[in-house]
Amino acid sequence: MTLTEQLSAHAQQSASRIPADAQLIMKDAIATLENSKISQNATKKGDSIPQIVLPNAQGEAVNIQEVLKNNKVVLAFYRGGWCPYCNIELKALQEKLPEIEAKGAKLIAISPESPDNSLSTTEKNALNFDILTDANNEVARALGLVYELPQNLVSLYKQFGIDLEKSQGMQSNELPIAATYIVNQDGSIAYDFIEEDYKLRAEPAEVVASL
């Protein structure tokens, strides 16, 4: 199955389990986000990335500009290890990792979650690429990817056992929208996938083909 098919299948399964009122809250939040046109104003193909230095799951600083000296970089922004769609995406990217690296690129994921939680996500999904912690969504904010969750969705997530303030280690109910970039060695963006609906992600095969 393609990633898109896997995500669609999970969405259908979730819809059969989640109460109608909860589904309505989540659908309204996506619709509001889509109406905000955040993706239209985000950093895109042809733009350049800002300076990015973030800690990985082991707490080691990773400088993207240093990585770019020897490789292109695929940057995948995701919400957190608590998000099933994100885990499906990360596993699909892991499967394509050999092909990504064969094309001279490094795969790096970025999330607002704390390094400890990123480490758990790395181990759970057997990932062989870095996950960086974007504290307070500073890098995602610079790229125009950040939005604040409506309070009814925050409350719903807490009913599901999802506490964003705890997972991110700060008092914030902000998240990045789903976004994947291919960054050239000069820092310019060669490919972008930016989507308000968290159930949609860049197809890894398309990313590989675009390298």
N, C-alpha and C positions, 0 to 999 in steps of 0.2 A: 504493500500500500504506500502511496505517496504520503507526505506529511499532511497535505491538505485533506486527504481522505481519512487519515487517522484523527485529525482534529474534528472533522465533521462527524465521524462516528462517535467520538467522545461527547460532542455537543448533544447528539441525539440521545445517548444514554443518560446524560445528566438531566435532560429535559423530562425524562420519564421518572426521575427520582425527586426532583426539586419541586416543591409546592408552587402552584400557579402564581400566588402573590409574590413569592420570592423571585420567580422568573420575571415578573413584570418590573420589579425594582431594577434588576440587572439589565433588562432590555431598555428601560427608560434611561439608565445611566449611559449606555452605549449610544443611544440616539442623541442624547444631550451632547456627548463628546463629539459625535459626528457633525452635529450642527455648529459646533464651535469652530470648525475648520482648522483645528490644530495641525493636522497633517499638511495643510497647504502652506502654513507658515514655518514649518520645520526645515532644518538644514537638509539639502537635497543634493542630487547628482550635479556636479559642477562647482559646488561650494567646497570649502576646506574645513577640516576638523580643527577644533581648538587644541591647545596643549592639554594632553591627558596623562596624568600620573596618578595611579590608584593602586591600593593594596590588593593582592590576590588572596585566596583562601588561607594561605599560610602567613599572611601579614607582610609579605614582601612587596615593595613598591615596584610597579611595572610602568615604565615610561613608553607610551605608544610611539612617540616620535623616535625613540631609540630602536624599537622593533622595526619601524618603517625603513631604517637605514639598510636593512637586509631583505625585507619581505614586504609584500602587500599585506594588508590586515583586513580580515572580515570581523566586523564588530556587530554583535547581536545583543540588543537591549531586551531584557525580560523583567517581569514583575517580581518574581521570587519563587523559591522552592515550594511554597505553599500552593502555587498555581499549577493545576494539572496540565493545562495547555502549554505552559512553559516547560515542564518536564518532558512532555512529548516532543516539543521542539528541540530541546537540548539533546535528547537521545538521537533524534534524526540527524542533527548536526554532527554528533559523534560518529555516526555511521559513515558520513561523508568526509570525515576528517582526513583520511589518507588521500582522497582526491583533491581536497583543498590544499593540503601541504605539497602534493605533487605538482601543483600549479604555482608553487613559490609563495604561498600565502600562509599567514598565521591566523588561526581562529581564536577570538577572544570574546567572552560573554561579559556583560556588564549588568549589574543589578543593584538596587539600593539596599539589599540585605547586608547584615553584618558579616564579617569574614567567617565567624563560627557557623552561621547558617549557610553561607556559600560552600563551606567545607562539607557540610552535611549533604548539600545538593550534589556536590562533586562526587562524593563517595556513593550516594544512593544511585546515581545514574552512571557510575563508572566512567567519568569524563576524563579525557586526557588533554584537555585544554584549560587555560586559565579562566577563572571567573573573578572579576574585579568588583570591589565594593565601591559604589558611587554614593558616598555618604551625603545625605540631604539632596540627592539627585542633582548635584552641581553640574556634572558633565551633561547629563540628559537635559537639564534646564538650559545650558548654553546652546544645545542643539535644537531647542524648542519642542522637546518631547514630553514635558511634564504637565500633569493635570492633577487637580485635587478631587478626591472622591466625594460625592454627595453624602451627607450624614446618614441618610437612610441605608445607603449601601455599606457604609462603615459599620453600622449597627448590625446589618445582616451578616456581614463577614464575621463579626465577633460571635454571632450565633452559630456560625459554621466552625468556630474555633480558630479563626484567622485574625490575629492582632498585628496590624501593620506597625504600630509603634514598637511592639516587642521585637518583631522580626527585623526591623531596620535599626533598632537601638536608638531611636530618637522620637520626639513628639511630632509626628508628621503623618498625614493621611494622603500623601502625594505618591504618585507612581509614574513611571514612564510608559508611554504607549508602545506597542510592539514596533520595533524598528531594527532593520538590518542594513548595514553599509559595507561596501567594499571600498577600501581606502588605498589609493595609489601611494607609491613611495614618497611622492612630493607632498602628501597630505591632502590631495584633492580627492573628492568622492566620485568614484566611477559607477557606482550602482547604489540605489536606495530602494528599500521597501518600508513604507511607513503606513501604519493602519490603526485606526481608532478602535476597531473591534478586536478584542484580545483573543478571539477564537480564530483569527486569521494570522498566518505567519509566512515569512518568505520560504519558498520551496527550496530546500538545499540543492537539488539538482539544477535549479535556475541560477543559484549563487555560483555553483561550480562552473556552469556554462558561461557566466559573466566574468570570470577571472581571466 
